[in-house]
Amino acid sequence: MIHNVATSKEAMQLEDKYGAHNYHPLPVVLSKGEGVFVWDVEGKKYFDFLSAYSAVNQGHCHPRIVGALKEQADTLTLTSRAFYNDALGSYEKYVTEYFGFHKVLPMNTGAEGVETAIKICRKWGYEKKGVPENEGEIIVFDQNFHGRTTTIISFSSDAGARKNFGPFTHGFVKIPYNDVEELERALKRPNVVGVLVEPIQGEAGVNVPNDDFIPAVGELCKKHNALFIADEIQTGIGRTGSFLAVCGNCTCEHHCERQSTYTKPDMLILGKAISGGVYPVSAVLADNEVMSVITPGTHGSTFGGNPLACEVALAALRVIDDEHLTQNARKLGKIFRDRMAAFAEKSEMVTLVRGRGLLNAVVINDHPDSSTAWDICVALKDNGLLAKPTHGNIIRFAPPLVMTEEQLHECCDIIERTIAEYEAVEA
């Protein structure tokens, strides 16, 4: 019998008793979402400023995306890839044309997408570049976050994600982020097959590199015949005010052929917002020269490319375009950073504001091991806004892209008031 919880306390006790303790959630139990809002079990309403780590760019329970899920669920949900289905081909055509690639390999979760890209990159290195088998190296960056599978944590900087999970997978070379000289030095190693990079490091506290860094990654990969792999699972689909973060500050809304503004990766990894938070969908895109190394039996997924996923992703991408959410992220992001920067000038608690589009963070004036950022997030919750700290003293702010300017100013008021009140108590 399903246990229907009556209170937030009861729900949290059930999770604590029966669930693995692999997360440390903010003490709020959500039961409903719509647009930029979520409600807890007791009916209190909150602004969502995390968007399920940027999976809900289109807002909670967007009716077009949910409608696509319901309609397809009544018809056909899963065939596996043992057979063709009538949704996959249309989705593959749309998504490859949308992002400007020849081929897509559909998967389900972000971590699966990264694992898929790693496999493709290695196989390309052995079969196309001529690197000796099992000796290929992929360059990664300090403070990266690409997921928590065994392979991915092998090159993680997060001690908590690595402790007691070894032995780890070799074949990765880690260098400082946003360091072009170190990248060129590493690319001179004889068996490098690719460079895996987040255009903006979200989990590291919205770490935005210099404007010339991503273009340099693309140029150096071409120079040294290595694949440029962009992990846009958190940054893609309009979040940063461009259709992809690798576009930098480009104002184009679709695939852009102007190489001065768009550094096209050899492989693009997508997830999260490609389904609007309605269903697990991820994808790896590449051109024929790279994707041709994948042949029957070399990679697969029972659920990857299922009809539900295809229809949900199609609807989610169309919502981004039809509702001009990329443009809205660009406009509102600037307003948010301007307001927070002005607030930081008069606040002892906020030392730095950074981000792009509606992926932003404020750095709190305390040690990363302190509880200050967490305590502020709890206070924000009490005042009707949900956000979460990352890397100890950094608070990430990433609302759904459907937010209005009026709502954003209301949220900025809450943030400024909450931090000012906290600062006054601590003084």
C-alpha positions in Angstrom: 0.0 0.0 0.0 1.3 3.5 -0.9 1.9 5.7 2.1 0.5 9.1 1.4 2.3 11.6 3.6 0.3 14.3 5.4 3.2 16.5 6.6 6.7 17.5 5.5 8.1 16.0 8.7 6.6 12.6 7.9 7.9 12.6 4.4 11.5 13.4 5.5 11.3 10.7 8.2 10.3 8.1 5.6 13.2 9.1 3.3 15.6 9.0 6.2 14.4 5.5 7.2 14.0 3.8 3.9 16.2 5.7 1.4 20.0 5.6 0.9 21.5 8.7 2.4 23.3 9.9 -0.8 21.8 13.4 -0.7 21.6 16.2 1.8 18.4 18.0 0.7 17.2 21.4 1.9 14.5 20.7 4.5 11.5 21.3 2.3 9.1 18.6 0.9 7.7 19.6 -2.5 4.4 18.2 -3.8 3.4 20.4 -6.8 5.1 22.6 -9.4 3.9 25.0 -12.0 6.0 27.4 -14.0 8.5 29.1 -11.7 6.7 28.0 -8.6 6.7 24.9 -6.4 4.5 24.1 -3.3 5.3 22.0 -0.3 3.1 19.4 1.4 1.5 22.1 3.6 0.7 24.3 0.6 3.4 27.0 1.1 4.5 28.5 -2.3 8.1 29.0 -3.3 10.0 30.5 -6.2 12.3 27.7 -7.6 15.8 29.1 -8.1 17.5 25.8 -8.8 15.3 24.4 -11.6 16.3 20.8 -10.8 19.9 21.7 -11.7 18.7 23.4 -14.9 16.6 20.5 -16.0 13.4 22.6 -15.7 14.3 25.4 -18.0 10.8 25.4 -19.5 9.2 25.7 -16.1 7.6 23.0 -14.0 4.9 20.8 -15.6 4.8 22.8 -18.9 1.5 21.8 -20.4 2.9 21.2 -23.9 5.6 18.9 -22.7 3.4 17.0 -20.3 0.8 16.8 -23.0 3.3 15.2 -25.4 4.2 12.7 -22.7 0.5 11.8 -22.0 -0.4 11.5 -25.7 2.6 9.2 -26.5 2.1 7.2 -23.2 -1.4 6.2 -24.5 0.1 4.8 -27.7 3.5 3.3 -27.3 6.1 3.7 -24.5 9.0 1.3 -25.2 10.1 -1.1 -27.9 13.9 -1.2 -27.1 16.2 -0.7 -30.0 15.6 -4.3 -31.1 12.9 -2.8 -33.4 12.3 0.5 -35.1 9.7 2.9 -33.7 7.9 5.6 -35.5 9.1 8.5 -33.2 12.8 8.0 -33.1 13.7 9.0 -36.7 11.7 12.2 -36.6 13.4 13.2 -33.3 16.8 12.3 -34.6 16.3 14.5 -37.7 15.0 17.4 -35.6 17.7 17.4 -32.9 20.6 16.9 -35.3 19.4 19.8 -37.5 18.6 21.9 -34.5 22.2 21.6 -33.1 24.0 21.3 -36.4 25.4 17.7 -36.4 25.1 14.7 -38.7 24.2 12.1 -36.1 22.8 11.6 -32.5 23.2 8.7 -30.1 20.2 8.9 -27.7 20.6 7.9 -24.1 18.7 8.7 -20.8 20.8 10.4 -18.1 23.5 12.9 -18.2 26.1 10.6 -16.7 25.2 8.0 -19.5 25.8 10.7 -22.0 29.3 11.5 -20.7 30.1 7.8 -20.6 28.9 7.4 -24.1 31.1 10.3 -25.3 34.1 8.9 -23.6 33.6 5.5 -25.3 33.2 7.2 -28.7 36.2 9.4 -28.2 38.5 6.4 -27.3 37.2 4.3 -30.2 37.8 7.2 -32.6 41.3 7.6 -31.2 42.2 4.0 -31.9 40.4 3.6 -35.2 40.8 7.0 -36.8 43.8 8.7 -35.2 45.8 5.6 -34.8 46.6 5.8 -31.1 47.6 2.3 -29.7 44.6 0.5 -28.2 44.1 1.0 -24.5 46.6 3.9 -24.4 44.3 6.8 -25.3 44.1 9.7 -22.9 41.4 12.3 -22.5 42.2 15.7 -21.0 39.8 16.9 -18.3 39.8 19.9 -15.9 40.1 20.6 -12.2 36.8 21.1 -10.4 34.9 19.3 -13.1 31.5 17.7 -12.6 30.4 15.2 -15.2 28.5 12.7 -13.1 29.2 10.1 -10.5 29.7 6.8 -12.3 32.9 4.9 -11.5 34.7 6.1 -14.7 33.6 9.7 -14.2 34.7 10.0 -10.5 38.0 8.6 -11.6 38.9 12.1 -12.7 36.7 14.1 -10.2 38.2 16.7 -7.9 35.5 15.9 -5.3 37.1 13.9 -2.5 33.7 12.8 -1.2 32.7 11.4 -4.5 36.0 9.4 -4.8 36.7 8.1 -1.2 36.5 4.3 -1.0 35.1 3.8 -4.6 38.4 2.8 -6.2 40.2 1.3 -8.0 39.7 4.0 -10.6 39.8 4.1 -14.4 43.0 5.4 -15.9 43.4 7.3 -19.1 42.6 10.8 -18.0 44.9 13.8 -17.7 43.6 16.6 -15.3 44.8 20.2 -15.8 43.7 23.6 -14.4 40.5 25.0 -15.9 40.7 28.1 -18.0 44.4 27.7 -18.6 45.2 27.7 -22.3 49.0 27.2 -21.8 48.5 24.1 -19.7 46.0 22.8 -22.3 48.5 23.2 -25.1 51.2 21.5 -23.1 48.9 18.6 -22.3 47.8 18.2 -25.9 51.4 17.5 -26.9 51.3 14.2 -25.1 51.5 11.5 -27.7 48.2 9.6 -27.1 45.7 12.3 -26.4 42.3 11.5 -28.1 40.1 14.2 -26.7 39.4 17.1 -24.4 36.2 16.9 -22.2 35.1 20.3 -20.9 32.2 22.2 -19.4 31.9 25.6 -21.1 30.8 26.9 -17.7 31.5 24.8 -14.6 28.1 24.8 -12.9 28.8 22.5 -9.9 32.0 24.3 -9.2 30.0 27.4 -8.4 29.2 28.8 -11.9 32.9 29.1 -12.8 32.9 31.2 -16.0 36.1 31.0 -18.1 37.7 33.8 -20.0 36.0 34.6 -23.3 38.9 33.2 -25.3 39.1 29.9 -23.4 36.5 27.8 -25.3 37.5 29.1 -28.7 41.1 28.2 -27.7 40.0 24.7 -26.8 38.4 24.2 -30.2 41.5 25.6 -32.1 44.0 23.5 -30.1 42.0 20.4 -30.5 42.0 20.9 -34.3 45.8 21.7 -34.2 46.6 18.5 -32.3 43.9 16.2 -33.9 42.0 15.6 -30.7 38.2 15.6 -30.2 36.6 18.7 -28.5 33.9 17.3 -26.3 31.5 19.8 -24.8 29.5 18.8 -21.8 26.4 21.0 -22.0 24.2 18.9 -19.8 23.6 21.8 -17.4 24.5 24.8 -19.6 22.7 23.9 -22.8 19.2 24.6 -24.1 19.1 28.3 -23.6 20.2 28.4 -19.9 23.2 30.8 -20.5 21.3 33.2 -22.8 22.6 31.4 -25.9 21.3 28.2 -27.4 24.6 26.6 -26.2 27.2 27.9 -23.8 30.0 27.2 -26.3 28.4 30.1 -28.3 29.7 32.5 -25.7 27.8 35.8 -26.0 26.4 35.1 -29.4 22.8 36.2 -29.8 21.8 33.6 -32.4 19.0 31.3 -31.3 19.9 28.3 -33.4 23.0 26.5 -34.8 25.4 29.3 -36.0 27.9 28.8 -38.8 29.8 32.0 -38.0 32.9 30.5 -36.5 33.8 33.8 -35.0 30.9 33.4 -32.5 30.4 29.7 -32.4 33.1 27.2 -31.5 31.5 23.9 -32.7 32.6 20.9 -30.6 33.3 17.6 -32.2 30.9 16.0 -29.7 28.1 17.7 -27.8 26.6 16.1 -24.7 23.0 17.2 -23.8 20.6 16.2 -21.0 18.5 17.8 -18.3 16.5 20.6 -20.1 16.3 18.6 -23.4 13.3 17.1 -21.8 12.1 20.0 -19.7 12.4 17.9 -16.5 9.5 15.7 -17.6 11.4 12.5 -18.5 15.0 11.4 -18.5 16.6 12.1 -21.9 20.2 12.7 -22.9 22.0 12.7 -26.2 25.5 12.7 -27.7 25.8 14.5 -31.1 28.7 14.3 -33.5 29.4 14.4 -37.3 29.7 11.2 -39.4 33.5 11.0 -39.2 33.3 10.6 -35.4 30.0 8.8 -35.0 30.8 6.2 -37.6 33.0 4.3 -35.1 29.8 3.2 -33.4 28.5 0.0 -35.0 25.8 -2.6 -34.0 26.7 -4.1 -30.6 29.3 -1.5 -29.6 26.9 0.6 -27.5 23.3 0.6 -26.5 20.5 1.3 -24.1 17.1 -0.4 -23.6 15.4 2.9 -22.9 17.6 5.2 -25.0 15.6 6.6 -27.9 12.2 5.3 -26.6 9.1 6.9 -28.1 8.2 8.7 -24.9 11.6 10.3 -24.7 11.5 11.4 -28.3 8.2 13.1 -28.1 9.0 14.8 -24.8 12.3 16.1 -26.1 10.7 17.4 -29.4 8.1 19.3 -27.4 10.7 20.7 -24.9 13.0 22.0 -27.7 10.0 23.6 -29.5 8.9 25.4 -26.3 12.4 26.9 -25.9 12.0 28.5 -29.4 8.3 29.3 -29.4 8.4 31.1 -26.1 11.8 32.8 -26.8 13.3 31.5 -23.6 16.9 31.9 -24.7 16.4 35.6 -25.2 14.6 35.9 -21.9 17.5 34.2 -20.1 19.9 36.6 -21.6 17.8 39.7 -20.6 16.9 38.6 -17.1 20.4 37.3 -16.4 21.9 40.7 -16.9 19.2 42.3 -14.7 20.0 39.7 -12.0 23.7 40.2 -12.1 23.4 44.0 -12.1 21.2 43.9 -9.0 23.3 41.5 -7.2 26.5 43.4 -8.1 25.0 46.6 -6.7 23.9 44.7 -3.6 27.4 43.2 -3.2 28.9 46.7 -3.1 27.1 47.5 0.2 27.1 44.0 1.7 29.8 42.5 3.8 28.4 39.0 3.1 28.5 38.9 -0.7 31.9 39.2 -2.2 31.3 38.2 -5.9 28.6 37.7 -8.4 29.2 35.7 -11.6 27.4 33.9 -14.3 25.9 34.1 -17.7 22.2 34.1 -18.7 20.1 32.7 -15.9 23.0 30.5 -14.5 24.5 32.6 -11.8 26.1 32.4 -8.4 27.1 34.6 -5.5 30.1 33.9 -3.4 29.6 34.3 0.3 32.2 35.9 2.5 33.1 32.8 4.6 35.2 29.7 4.5 34.0 26.9 2.2 33.8 24.6 5.2 31.5 27.0 7.0 27.7 26.5 7.1 27.0 30.2 6.2 25.8 29.6 2.6 23.6 26.6 3.8 22.1 28.7 6.6 21.3 31.5 4.1 19.6 29.0 1.8 17.5 27.8 4.8 16.6 31.4 5.5 15.7 32.0 1.8 13.4 28.9 2.0 11.7 30.4 5.0 11.2 33.6 2.9 9.7 31.7 -0.1 12.7 31.1 -2.4 14.6 27.8 -3.0 18.3 27.8 -3.8 21.1 25.5 -2.9 24.8 26.0 -1.9 27.6 24.5 -3.9 31.3 24.2 -2.9 30.5 25.3 0.6 30.4 29.1 0.4 28.7 29.6 -3.1 25.0 29.9 -3.7 23.8 29.0 -7.2 20.8 30.8 -8.6 19.1 29.3 -11.7 15.4 29.9 -12.0 13.3 28.5 -14.8 13.7 30.5 -18.0 9.9 31.3 -18.1 10.4 33.8 -15.2 9.1 37.3 -15.9 11.0 40.5 -15.1 8.5 41.4 -12.4 9.0 38.0 -10.8 12.8 38.3 -11.0 12.8 41.7 -9.2 10.6 40.2 -6.5 13.1 37.4 -6.1 16.0 39.8 -5.9 14.1 41.6 -3.2 13.8 38.3 -1.2 17.5 37.5 -1.7 18.7 41.0 -0.7 16.4 41.1 2.3 17.3 37.7 3.5 21.1 38.2 3.3 20.8 41.6 4.9 18.8 40.2 7.8 21.3 37.3 8.2 24.2 39.8 8.1 22.5 42.0 10.8 22.0 39.0 13.1 25.7 37.9 12.7 27.1 41.4 13.2 
